[in-house]
């Protein structure tokens, strides 16, 4: 039977729309390429090993109680024919459509971003950062050299990730990687303050807290180019050489 409404995307917006539809007794079908809802605000905890993946991923079927769920990848929408084209060629008709697929990382036109940085949008991204972090630490331990992580973006995700990385280095490094003489987190923000969309007092508090944790915060540091294990800033400065840059978000 053709659903009254098809909701594409099982994130916060898609689930919120589904709950409203359920409240009014409107049949709906939720479609997502993954079978879990991801609590993105805690991805940085997965990336730094403080949480395991199941803690931030909840099965969508258990959340969709008044409607139906379909695990499928939507490849195109035919607005005139009122159907979705799914991976594999199947057509899914609808009467009304809600698209809530979220956002994806953007390179902002900066050379090297796509090739050499690690975005933090999905569970796979968080696990990739975690495994890369551990692998690079093993490299630094075998060579007995200092270790550095560059986090680009002083928004909520970047601030949280930089702080969690600094705590990881503080508590884990002396115990598990005594061969690494020093580990440092550098947070690069293009603007004049961290958390620019928040109250200035909160921005100042975040800056003080990160500095107490040992994070080096560089404001008005605009990345011009990313290369393997480092970045060029506008003005000619070059940072890195010990680890890969991480895109923390705006």
DOLO-141260 format. One record per atom (N, C-alpha, C, O): atom name; x, z, y negated. Coordinates in steps of 0.2 Angstrom, whole numbers, plus 2048, in hexadecimal, padded with zeros to 3 digits. Layout:
  atome   xx   zz   yy
     CA    X    Z    Y
...
***
This chain:
  atome   xx   zz   yy
      N  804  800  806
     CA  800  800  800
      C  804  800  7FA
      O  809  804  7F9
      N  803  7FC  7F5
     CA  806  7FB  7EF
      C  806  802  7EB
      O  800  804  7E9
      N  80B  805  7E9
     CA  80B  80B  7E5
      C  808  80A  7DE
      O  80A  805  7DB
      N  805  80F  7DB
     CA  803  80E  7D4
      C  808  80E  7CF
      O  808  80A  7CB
      N  80D  812  7D1
     CA  813  812  7CC
      C  81A  812  7D1
      O  81A  816  7D6
      N  81F  80E  7CF
     CA  825  80F  7D2
      C  82A  812  7CD
      O  82B  80F  7C7
      N  82D  817  7CF
     CA  833  81A  7CB
      C  839  819  7CE
      O  83B  81A  7D3
      N  83E  815  7CA
     CA  844  814  7CC
      C  849  819  7C9
      O  84A  819  7C3
      N  84C  81C  7CE
     CA  851  821  7CB
      C  84F  828  7CD
      O  84A  82B  7CB
      N  853  82C  7D1
     CA  852  833  7D2
      C  856  838  7CF
      O  857  83E  7D1
      N  857  837  7C9
     CA  85B  83B  7C4
      C  856  840  7C1
      O  850  841  7C3
      N  858  843  7BB
     CA  854  848  7B8
      C  84E  844  7B5
      O  848  847  7B5
      N  84F  83E  7B2
     CA  849  83B  7AF
      C  844  838  7B4
      O  83E  839  7B3
      N  847  836  7BA
     CA  842  833  7BF
      C  83E  839  7C2
      O  838  838  7C3
      N  841  83E  7C3
     CA  83E  844  7C6
      C  838  847  7C1
      O  833  849  7C3
      N  83A  847  7BB
     CA  836  84A  7B6
      C  82F  845  7B5
      O  82A  847  7B5
      N  830  83E  7B6
     CA  82B  83A  7B6
      C  827  83B  7BC
      O  820  83A  7BC
      N  82A  83C  7C2
     CA  826  83D  7C8
      C  822  843  7C8
      O  81C  843  7CA
      N  824  848  7C5
     CA  820  84E  7C4
      C  81A  84D  7C0
      O  815  850  7C1
      N  81B  84A  7BB
     CA  815  848  7B6
      C  810  844  7BA
      O  80A  846  7B9
      N  812  83F  7BD
     CA  80E  83B  7C1
      C  80A  83F  7C7
      O  804  83E  7C8
      N  80E  843  7CA
     CA  80B  848  7CF
      C  805  84C  7CC
      O  800  84E  7CF
      N  807  84F  7C6
     CA  802  853  7C3
      C  7FB  850  7C1
      O  7F6  854  7C2
      N  7FC  84A  7C0
     CA  7F5  846  7BF
      C  7F3  843  7C5
      O  7EE  83F  7C4
      N  7F6  844  7CB
     CA  7F3  841  7D1
      C  7F4  839  7D1
      O  7F0  836  7D5
      N  7F9  837  7CE
     CA  7FB  82F  7CE
      C  800  82E  7D4
      O  805  831  7D4
      N  7FE  82A  7D9
     CA  803  828  7DE
      C  809  824  7DB
      O  808  820  7D7
      N  80E  826  7DE
     CA  815  823  7DC
      C  81A  823  7E1
      O  819  826  7E7
      N  81E  81E  7E0
     CA  824  81D  7E5
      C  82A  81E  7E1
      O  82C  81A  7DC
      N  82F  823  7E3
     CA  835  824  7E0
      C  83A  820  7E4
      O  83B  821  7EA
      N  83E  81C  7E1
     CA  843  817  7E4
      C  84A  819  7E1
      O  84B  81A  7DB
      N  84F  81B  7E6
     CA  856  81C  7E4
      C  85B  819  7E9
      O  859  819  7EF
      N  861  818  7E7
     CA  866  815  7EB
      C  869  81B  7EF
      O  86D  819  7F4
      N  868  821  7ED
     CA  86B  827  7F0
      C  865  82B  7F2
      O  85F  82B  7EF
      N  866  82F  7F7
     CA  860  833  7FA
      C  861  83A  7F7
      O  85D  83F  7FA
      N  865  83B  7F2
     CA  865  842  7EF
      C  864  842  7E7
      O  866  83D  7E4
      N  862  847  7E4
     CA  862  848  7DD
      C  869  84C  7DC
      O  86A  851  7DF
      N  86C  849  7D7
     CA  873  84C  7D5
      C  872  850  7CE
      O  870  84E  7C9
      N  874  857  7CF
     CA  875  85B  7C9
      C  87B  85A  7C5
      O  880  85D  7C6
      N  87B  855  7C1
     CA  881  852  7BE
      C  885  858  7B9
      O  88B  858  7B9
      N  881  85C  7B6
     CA  885  861  7B2
      C  88A  865  7B6
      O  88F  868  7B3
      N  88A  866  7BD
     CA  88F  869  7C0
      C  894  865  7C4
      O  897  868  7C9
      N  894  85F  7C3
     CA  898  85A  7C6
      C  8A0  85C  7C5
      O  8A4  85C  7CA
      N  8A1  85F  7BF
     CA  8A8  861  7BE
      C  8AA  867  7C3
      O  8B0  867  7C4
      N  8A6  86B  7C5
     CA  8A7  870  7CA
      C  8A9  86D  7D0
      O  8AD  870  7D4
      N  8A6  868  7D2
     CA  8A8  864  7D9
      C  8AE  861  7D8
      O  8B2  861  7DC
      N  8B0  85E  7D2
     CA  8B6  85A  7D1
      C  8BC  85F  7D1
      O  8C1  85D  7D3
      N  8BB  865  7CF
     CA  8C1  86A  7CF
      C  8C0  86F  7D5
      O  8C5  873  7D6
      N  8BC  86E  7DA
     CA  8BC  871  7E0
      C  8B8  878  7E0
      O  8B9  87C  7E5
      N  8B5  87A  7DA
     CA  8B2  880  7DA
      C  8AB  880  7DD
      O  8A8  885  7DF
      N  8A8  87A  7DE
     CA  8A2  879  7E2
      C  8A3  874  7E7
      O  8A6  86F  7E6
      N  89F  874  7ED
     CA  89F  86F  7F1
      C  899  86A  7F0
      O  894  86C  7EC
      N  899  864  7F2
     CA  895  85F  7F0
      C  88D  861  7F2
      O  889  85F  7ED
      N  88C  864  7F7
     CA  884  865  7F9
      C  881  86A  7F3
      O  87B  86A  7F3
      N  886  86E  7F0
     CA  883  872  7EB
      C  880  86F  7E5
      O  87C  872  7E1
      N  882  868  7E4
     CA  87F  865  7DE
      C  87B  85F  7E0
      O  879  85B  7DB
      N  87A  85E  7E6
     CA  876  858  7E9
      C  870  85B  7ED
      O  871  85E  7F2
      N  86A  859  7EB
     CA  864  85C  7EE
      C  860  856  7F1
      O  85F  851  7EE
      N  85E  856  7F7
     CA  85A  850  7FA
      C  854  84E  7F6
      O  850  853  7F5
      N  853  848  7F5
     CA  84E  846  7F1
      C  847  846  7F4
      O  842  848  7F1
      N  847  846  7FB
     CA  841  846  7FE
      C  83D  84D  7FE
      O  837  84D  7FE
      N  841  852  7FD
     CA  83E  859  7FD
      C  83C  85A  7F6
      O  838  85F  7F4
      N  83E  856  7F1
     CA  83C  857  7EA
      C  836  852  7E8
      O  832  854  7E4
      N  835  84D  7EC
     CA  82F  848  7EB
      C  82A  84A  7F0
      O  829  848  7F6
      N  825  84F  7EE
     CA  820  851  7F3
      C  819  84E  7F2
      O  815  84E  7F6
      N  818  84C  7EC
     CA  811  849  7EA
      C  812  841  7EA
      O  80C  83E  7EA
      N  818  83F  7EB
     CA  818  837  7EC
      C  81C  835  7F2
      O  81C  839  7F7
      N  81F  82F  7F2
     CA  823  82D  7F7
      C  82A  82B  7F5
      O  82B  82A  7EF
      N  82F  82B  7F9
     CA  835  829  7F8
      C  838  824  7FC
      O  836  823  802
      N  83C  81F  7F8
     CA  83F  819  7FC
      C  846  819  7FA
      O  848  819  7F4
      N  84A  819  7FF
     CA  852  818  7FE
      C  853  811  7FE
      O  853  80E  803
      N  855  80E  7F8
     CA  856  807  7F7
      C  85A  806  7F1
      O  859  80A  7EC
      N  85E  801  7F1
     CA  861  7FE  7EB
      C  85D  7F9  7E7
      O  85C  7F4  7EA
      N  85B  7FA  7E1
     CA  858  7F5  7DD
      C  85D  7F1  7DA
      O  861  7F3  7D6
      N  85C  7EA  7DB
     CA  861  7E5  7D8
      C  85E  7E1  7D3
      O  862  7DF  7CE
      N  857  7E1  7D2
     CA  854  7DD  7CD
      C  84D  7DF  7CC
      O  84A  7E2  7D0
      N  84A  7DD  7C6
     CA  843  7DE  7C5
      C  840  7D8  7C2
      O  843  7D5  7BE
      N  83B  7D6  7C5
     CA  837  7D0  7C3
      C  831  7D3  7BF
      O  82C  7D5  7C3
      N  831  7D3  7B9
     CA  82C  7D6  7B5
      C  825  7D1  7B5
      O  820  7D4  7B5
      N  826  7CB  7B6
     CA  820  7C6  7B6
      C  81D  7C7  7BD
      O  817  7C7  7BD
      N  821  7C7  7C2
     CA  81E  7C8  7C9
      C  81C  7CF  7CB
      O  819  7D1  7D0
      N  81E  7D4  7C7
     CA  81D  7DB  7C8
      C  820  7DD  7CF
      O  81C  7E0  7D3
      N  826  7DC  7D0
     CA  829  7DF  7D6
      C  831  7E0  7D5
      O  834  7DD  7D0
      N  834  7E4  7D9
     CA  83B  7E6  7D9
      C  83E  7E2  7DF
      O  83B  7E2  7E4
      N  844  7DF  7DD
     CA  848  7DC  7E3
      C  84D  7E1  7E5
      O  851  7E3  7E1
      N  84C  7E3  7EC
     CA  851  7E8  7EE
      C  857  7E5  7F2
      O  856  7DF  7F4
      N  85C  7E8  7F3
     CA  862  7E6  7F7
      C  85F  7E4  7FE
      O  85C  7E8  801
      N  861  7DE  800
     CA  85F  7DB  806
      C  859  7D6  805
      O  857  7D3  80A
      N  857  7D5  7FF
     CA  852  7D0  7FE
      C  84B  7D2  7FE
      O  846  7CE  7FC
      N  849  7D9  800
     CA  842  7DB  800
      C  83F  7DC  7F9
      O  843  7DE  7F4
      N  839  7DA  7F8
     CA  835  7DB  7F2
      C  831  7E1  7F2
      O  82D  7E2  7F7
      N  831  7E5  7ED
     CA  82D  7EB  7ED
      C  828  7EA  7E7
      O  82A  7EA  7E1
      N  822  7E9  7E8
     CA  81D  7E8  7E2
      C  81B  7EF  7DF
      O  81C  7F4  7E2
      N  819  7EE  7D9
     CA  817  7F4  7D5
      C  811  7F2  7D0
      O  811  7ED  7CE
      N  80D  7F7  7CE
     CA  809  7F6  7C9
      C  80C  7F9  7C2
      O  80B  7F5  7BD
      N  80F  7FE  7C2
     CA  812  801  7BC
      C  81A  803  7BE
      O  81B  805  7C4
      N  81E  802  7BA
     CA  825  803  7BC
      C  828  808  7B6
      O  828  807  7B0
      N  82C  80D  7B9
     CA  830  812  7B5
      C  837  811  7B7
      O  839  812  7BD
      N  83C  80F  7B3
     CA  843  80E  7B4
      C  847  814  7B1
      O  847  815  7AB
      N  84A  818  7B5
     CA  84D  81E  7B3
      C  854  81E  7B7
      O  855  823  7BB
      N  858  819  7B6
     CA  85E  818  7BA
      C  864  81C  7B7
      O  86A  81B  7BA
      N  863  81F  7B1
     CA  869  822  7AE
      C  86E  81E  7AB
      O  86C  818  7A9
      N  874  820  7AA
     CA  879  81C  7A7
      C  87F  81B  7AB
      O  87F  81E  7B1
      N  884  817  7A9
     CA  88A  816  7AD
      C  890  816  7A8
      O  88F  816  7A2
      N  896  818  7AB
     CA  89C  818  7A6
      C  89D  812  7A2
      O  89C  80C  7A5
      N  89F  813  79C
     CA  8A1  80D  798
      C  8A8  80D  796
      O  8AA  813  794
      N  8AB  808  796
     CA  8B2  807  794
      C  8B3  808  78C
      O  8B9  809  78A
      N  8AE  807  788
     CA  8AF  807  781
      C  8B4  801  77E
      O  8B6  802  779
      N  8B5  7FD  783
     CA  8BA  7F7  781
      C  8C1  7F9  781
      O  8C5  7F5  77E
      N  8C3  7FF  784
     CA  8C9  801  784
      C  8CD  7FE  78A
      O  8CB  7FF  790
      N  8D2  7FB  789
     CA  8D6  7F8  78F
      C  8D8  7FD  794
      O  8DB  802  792
      N  8D7  7FC  79A
     CA  8DA  800  7A0
      C  8D5  806  7A2
      O  8D6  809  7A7
      N  8CF  807  79E
     CA  8CB  80C  7A0
      C  8C8  80B  7A7
      O  8C8  80F  7AB
      N  8C5  805  7A8
     CA  8C2  804  7AF
      C  8C7  804  7B4
      O  8C5  806  7BA
      N  8CD  802  7B3
     CA  8D2  801  7B9
      C  8D5  808  7BA
      O  8D7  80A  7C0
      N  8D6  80C  7B5
     CA  8DB  812  7B6
      C  8D8  819  7B5
      O  8DC  81E  7B5
      N  8D2  819  7B3
     CA  8CF  820  7B2
      C  8CA  822  7B7
      O  8C8  81E  7BB
      N  8C8  828  7B7
     CA  8C3  82B  7BC
      C  8BD  82D  7B9
      O  8BD  833  7B6
      N  8B8  82A  7B9
     CA  8B2  82C  7B5
      C  8AF  832  7B9
      O  8B0  833  7BF
      N  8AA  835  7B6
     CA  8A6  83B  7B9
      C  89F  83A  7B8
      O  89C  83E  7B4
      N  89C  836  7BC
     CA  895  835  7BC
      C  891  836  7C2
      O  88B  838  7C2
      N  894  835  7C8
     CA  891  836  7CF
      C  895  83B  7D3
      O  89A  83D  7D1
      N  892  83C  7D9
     CA  895  841  7DD
      C  89B  83E  7E0
      O  8A0  841  7E1
      N  89B  837  7E1
     CA  8A1  834  7E4
      C  8A7  834  7DE
      O  8AD  835  7E0
      N  8A5  834  7D8
     CA  8AA  835  7D3
      C  8AD  83B  7D3
      O  8B3  83C  7D3
      N  8A9  841  7D4
     CA  8AC  847  7D4
      C  8B0  849  7DA
      O  8B6  84C  7D9
      N  8AF  846  7E0
     CA  8B3  847  7E6
      C  8B9  843  7E5
      O  8BE  845  7E7
      N  8B9  83D  7E2
     CA  8BF  839  7E1
      C  8C4  83C  7DC
      O  8CA  83C  7DE
      N  8C1  840  7D7
     CA  8C5  843  7D3
      C  8C9  849  7D6
      O  8CF  84B  7D6
      N  8C5  84D  7DA
     CA  8C7  852  7DE
      C  8CD  850  7E3
      O  8D2  853  7E3
      N  8CC  84B  7E7
     CA  8D1  849  7EC
      C  8D7  846  7E8
      O  8DC  847  7EB
      N  8D6  843  7E3
     CA  8DC  840  7DF
      C  8E0  846  7DC
      O  8E6  845  7DC
      N  8DC  84B  7D9
     CA  8E0  850  7D7
      C  8E4  854  7DC
      O  8EA  855  7DA
      N  8E1  855  7E2
     CA  8E5  858  7E7
      C  8EB  854  7E9
      O  8F1  856  7EB
      N  8EA  84D  7EA
     CA  8EF  849  7EC
      C  8F5  849  7E7
      O  8FB  849  7E9
      N  8F3  848  7E0
     CA  8F8  848  7DB
      C  8FC  84F  7DB
      O  902  84F  7DA
      N  8F9  854  7DC
     CA  8FC  85B  7DC
      C  901  85B  7E2
      O  907  85E  7E1
      N  8FF  858  7E8
     CA  904  858  7ED
      C  90A  854  7EB
      O  910  856  7ED
      N  909  84E  7E8
     CA  90F  84A  7E5
      C  913  84E  7E1
      O  919  84E  7E2
      N  910  852  7DC
     CA  914  856  7D7
      C  918  85C  7DB
      O  91D  85D  7D9
      N  915  85E  7E0
     CA  918  864  7E4
      C  91E  861  7E8
      O  923  864  7E8
      N  91D  85B  7EB
     CA  923  859  7EF
      C  929  857  7EA
      O  92E  857  7EC
      N  927  855  7E4
     CA  92C  853  7DF
      C  92F  859  7DB
      O  934  858  7D7
      N  92A  85E  7DB
     CA  92C  864  7D7
      C  92C  863  7CF
      O  931  865  7CC
      N  927  85F  7CD
     CA  927  85D  7C6
      C  920  860  7C3
      O  91B  861  7C7
      N  920  860  7BC
     CA  91A  863  7B9
      C  914  85E  7BA
      O  915  858  7BC
      N  90E  860  7B9
     CA  908  85C  7BA
      C  903  85C  7B4
      O  903  862  7B1
      N  901  857  7B3
     CA  8FC  856  7AD
      C  8F6  852  7AE
      O  8F6  84D  7B1
      N  8F0  854  7AB
     CA  8EA  851  7AC
      C  8E8  84F  7A5
      O  8E7  854  7A1
      N  8E6  849  7A4
     CA  8E3  847  79D
      C  8DB  847  79E
      O  8D9  843  7A2
      N  8D7  84A  79A
     CA  8D0  84A  79A
      C  8CE  847  793
      O  8D0  849  78E
      N  8CB  841  794
     CA  8C9  83D  78E
      C  8C1  83E  78C
      O  8BD  83D  790
      N  8C0  841  786
     CA  8B9  842  784
      C  8B7  84A  784
      O  8B8  84D  788
      N  8B6  84C  77D
     CA  8B5  853  77C
      C  8AD  855  77C
      O  8AC  859  778
      N  8A9  851  780
     CA  8A2  853  780
      C  8A2  858  785
      O  8A7  85B  788
      N  89B  85A  787
     CA  89A  860  78C
      C  89E  85F  793
      O  8A1  863  795
      N  89E  858  795
     CA  8A1  857  79C
      C  8A9  858  79B
      O  8AC  85B  79F
      N  8AC  855  796
     CA  8B3  856  795
      C  8B5  85D  794
      O  8BA  85F  797
      N  8B1  860  790
     CA  8B3  867  78F
      C  8B3  86C  795
      O  8B7  86F  797
      N  8AD  86B  799
     CA  8AC  86F  79F
      C  8B2  86D  7A4
      O  8B5  871  7A7
      N  8B3  866  7A5
     CA  8B8  864  7AA
      C  8BF  866  7A8
      O  8C3  869  7AC
      N  8C1  866  7A1
     CA  8C8  868  79F
      C  8C8  870  7A1
      O  8CE  872  7A3
      N  8C3  874  79F
     CA  8C3  87B  7A0
      C  8C4  87D  7A8
      O  8C8  881  7AA
      N  8C0  879  7AC
     CA  8C0  87A  7B3
      C  8C7  878  7B6
      O  8CA  87C  7BA
      N  8CA  873  7B4
     CA  8D1  871  7B6
      C  8D6  876  7B4
      O  8DA  878  7B8
      N  8D5  879  7AE
     CA  8DA  87E  7AC
      C  8D9  884  7B0
      O  8DE  887  7B2
      N  8D3  886  7B2
     CA  8D2  88C  7B6
      C  8D5  88B  7BD
      O  8D8  88F  7C0
      N  8D4  884  7C0
     CA  8D7  883  7C6
      C  8DE  883  7C6
      O  8E1  886  7CB
      N  8E1  881  7C1
     CA  8E9  881  7C1
      C  8EB  889  7C1
      O  8F0  88B  7C3
      N  8E7  88D  7BD
     CA  8E9  894  7BC
      C  8E9  898  7C2
      O  8ED  89C  7C4
      N  8E3  896  7C6
     CA  8E2  89B  7CC
      C  8E5  898  7D3
      O  8E7  89B  7D7
      N  8E5  891  7D3
     CA  8E7  88E  7D9
      C  8EE  88C  7DA
      O  8F1  88D  7DF
      N  8F1  88A  7D4
     CA  8F7  887  7D4
      C  8FD  88C  7D6
      O  901  88A  7DB
      N  8FD  892  7D4
     CA  902  897  7D6
      C  902  898  7DD
      O  907  89A  7E0
      N  8FC  898  7E0
     CA  8FB  89A  7E7
      C  8FC  894  7EC
      O  900  895  7F1
      N  8F9  88F  7EA
     CA  8FA  889  7EF
      C  8FF  884  7ED
      O  901  880  7F2
      N  901  883  7E7
     CA  906  87E  7E5
      C  90C  882  7E1
      O  90D  880  7DB
      N  90F  887  7E4
     CA  915  88A  7E0
      C  91B  885  7DE
      O  91F  887  7DA
      N  91B  87F  7E2
     CA  920  87B  7E0
      C  91F  877  7DA
      O  924  874  7D7
      N  919  877  7D7
     CA  917  874  7D1
      C  919  879  7CB
      O  916  87E  7CA
      N  91E  877  7C7
     CA  920  87C  7C2
      C  91B  87D  7BC
      O  91B  882  7B9
      N  917  878  7BB
     CA  912  879  7B5
      C  90D  874  7B6
      O  90E  86E  7B8
      N  907  876  7B4
     CA  901  871  7B4
      C  8FD  872  7AD
      O  8FC  877  7AB
      N  8FC  86C  7AA
     CA  8F9  86C  7A4
      C  8F3  867  7A4
      O  8F3  862  7A7
      N  8EE  86A  7A0
     CA  8E8  865  79E
      C  8E8  863  797
      O  8E8  868  793
      N  8E7  85D  795
     CA  8E7  85B  78F
      C  8E0  858  78E
      O  8DE  853  791
      N  8DC  85A  789
     CA  8D6  857  787
      C  8D6  853  781
      O  8D8  856  77B
      N  8D4  84D  781
     CA  8D5  848  77C
      C  8CE  847  779
      O  8C9  845  77D
      N  8CD  848  772
     CA  8C6  847  76F
      C  8C7  842  769
      O  8CB  844  765
      N  8C4  83D  769
     CA  8C5  838  763
      C  8C2  83B  75D
      O  8C4  839  757
      N  8BD  83F  75D
     CA  8BA  842  757
      C  8BE  848  754
      O  8C3  84A  756
      N  8BB  84B  74F
     CA  8BE  851  74B
      C  8BD  857  74F
      O  8C0  85C  74D
      N  8B8  858  753
     CA  8B7  85E  757
      C  8B4  85D  75E
      O  8B1  857  75F
      N  8B4  862  762
     CA  8B1  861  768
      C  8AA  862  768
      O  8A7  865  763
      N  8A6  860  76D
     CA  89F  861  76D
      C  89C  85F  767
      O  898  863  764
      N  89D  859  764
     CA  89B  857  75E
      C  893  857  75D
      O  891  858  757
      N  88F  857  762
     CA  888  857  761
      C  885  85E  761
      O  87F  85F  761
      N  889  863  762
     CA  887  86A  762
      C  889  86E  75B
      O  88C  86B  757
      N  887  874  75B
     CA  888  878  755
      C  890  879  754
      O  893  87A  759
      N  892  878  74E
     CA  89A  879  74D
      C  89C  87F  74F
      O  8A2  87F  751
      N  899  884  74F
     CA  89B  88B  752
      C  89D  88A  759
      O  8A1  88D  75B
      N  898  887  75D
     CA  899  886  764
      C  8A0  882  765
      O  8A3  883  76A
      N  8A1  87D  761
     CA  8A7  878  761
      C  8AD  87D  761
      O  8B2  87C  764
      N  8AD  881  75C
     CA  8B3  885  75A
      C  8B4  88A  760
      O  8BA  88B  762
      N  8AE  88D  763
     CA  8AF  891  769
      C  8B2  88E  76F
      O  8B6  890  772
      N  8B0  887  770
     CA  8B2  884  776
      C  8BA  882  775
      O  8BD  883  77A
      N  8BC  881  76F
     CA  8C3  87F  76D
      C  8C7  885  76F
      O  8CC  885  772
      N  8C5  88B  76C
     CA  8C9  891  76D
      C  8C9  893  775
      O  8CE  895  777
      N  8C3  892  778
     CA  8C3  894  77F
      C  8C8  890  783
      O  8CC  892  788
      N  8C8  889  782
     CA  8CC  884  786
      C  8D3  886  784
      O  8D8  886  789
      N  8D5  887  77E
     CA  8DC  889  77C
      C  8DE  88F  780
      O  8E4  890  782
      N  8DA  894  780
     CA  8DC  89A  784
      C  8DD  899  78B
      O  8E1  89C  78F
      N  8DA  894  78E
     CA  8DB  892  795
      C  8E1  88E  796
      O  8E3  88C  79C
      N  8E4  88C  790
     CA  8EA  888  791
      C  8E9  881  790
      O  8EE  87D  791
      N  8E3  87F  78E
     CA  8E2  877  78D
      C  8E5  875  786
      O  8E4  879  781
      N  8E8  870  786
     CA  8EB  86D  780
      C  8E5  868  77E
      O  8E4  863  781
      N  8E2  86A  778
     CA  8DD  866  775
      C  8DF  862  76F
      O  8E2  864  76B
      N  8DE  85B  770
     CA  8E1  857  76A
      C  8DA  853  767
      O  8D7  84F  76B
      N  8D9  855  761
     CA  8D3  852  75E
      C  8D6  84C  75A
      O  8DC  84B  758
      N  8D1  848  758
     CA  8D2  841  755
      C  8D8  83D  759
      O  8DC  83A  756
      N  8D7  83E  75F
     CA  8DC  83A  764
      C  8D8  835  767
      O  8D5  836  76C
      N  8D9  82F  764
     CA  8D5  829  767
      C  8D9  825  76C
      O  8DE  823  76A
      N  8D6  824  771
     CA  8DA  820  777
      C  8D9  819  775
      O  8D4  816  774
      N  8DF  816  775
     CA  8DF  80E  773
      C  8E0  80A  77A
      O  8DE  805  77A
      N  8E3  80D  77F
     CA  8E5  80A  785
      C  8E6  80F  78B
      O  8E9  814  789
      N  8E4  80D  791
     CA  8E5  811  796
      C  8EA  80E  79B
      O  8E9  808  79D
      N  8EF  811  79D
     CA  8F4  80E  7A2
      C  8F4  812  7A8
      O  8F2  818  7A8
      N  8F7  810  7AE
     CA  8F8  815  7B4
      C  8FB  81B  7B2
      O  901  81C  7B0
      N  8F7  821  7B3
     CA  8F9  828  7B2
      C  8FB  829  7AA
      O  8FF  82D  7A9
      N  8F7  826  7A6
     CA  8F8  828  79F
      C  8F4  824  79A
      O  8F1  81F  79C
      N  8F5  825  793
     CA  8F1  822  78E
      C  8F6  821  788
      O  8FA  824  787
      N  8F4  81B  784
     CA  8F6  81A  77E
      C  8F1  81C  779
      O  8EB  81B  77A
      N  8F3  820  774
     CA  8EE  822  76E
      C  8EF  81D  768
      O  8F4  81A  767
      N  8EA  81D  765
     CA  8EA  819  75E
      C  8EF  81C  75A
      O  8EF  822  759
      N  8F4  818  757
     CA  8F9  81B  754
      C  900  81B  757
      O  905  81C  754
      N  8FF  819  75E
     CA  906  818  762
      C  908  81D  766
      O  90C  81C  76B
      N  905  823  766
     CA  907  829  76B
      C  905  827  772
      O  900  824  773
      N  909  829  776
     CA  908  828  77E
      C  908  82F  781
      O  90D  833  780
      N  903  830  785
     CA  902  836  789
      C  902  834  790
      O  8FF  82F  792
      N  904  839  795
     CA  903  838  79C
      C  90A  837  79F
      O  90F  837  79D
      N  909  835  7A6
     CA  90F  834  7AA
      C  90F  838  7B0
      O  912  837  7B5
      N  90B  83D  7B0
     CA  90A  842  7B6
      C  904  841  7BA
      O  904  844  7BF
      N  8FF  83F  7B7
     CA  8F9  83E  7BB
      C  8F4  839  7B8
      O  8F6  835  7B4
      N  8EE  838  7BB
     CA  8EA  833  7B9
      C  8E5  836  7B4
      O  8E3  83B  7B4
      N  8E3  831  7AF
     CA  8DE  834  7AA
      C  8D7  834  7AD
      O  8D6  831  7B2
      N  8D4  839  7AB
     CA  8CD  83A  7AD
      C  8C8  839  7A7
      O  8C9  83C  7A2
      N  8C3  835  7A8
     CA  8BE  834  7A3
      C  8B9  83A  7A3
      O  8B5  839  7A8
      N  8B9  83E  79F
     CA  8B4  844  79F
      C  8AE  843  79C
      O  8A9  847  79D
      N  8AD  83E  798
     CA  8A6  83C  795
      C  8A6  83E  78E
      O  8AB  842  78C
      N  8A1  83C  78A
     CA  8A1  83D  783
      C  89F  844  781
      O  89E  845  77B
***
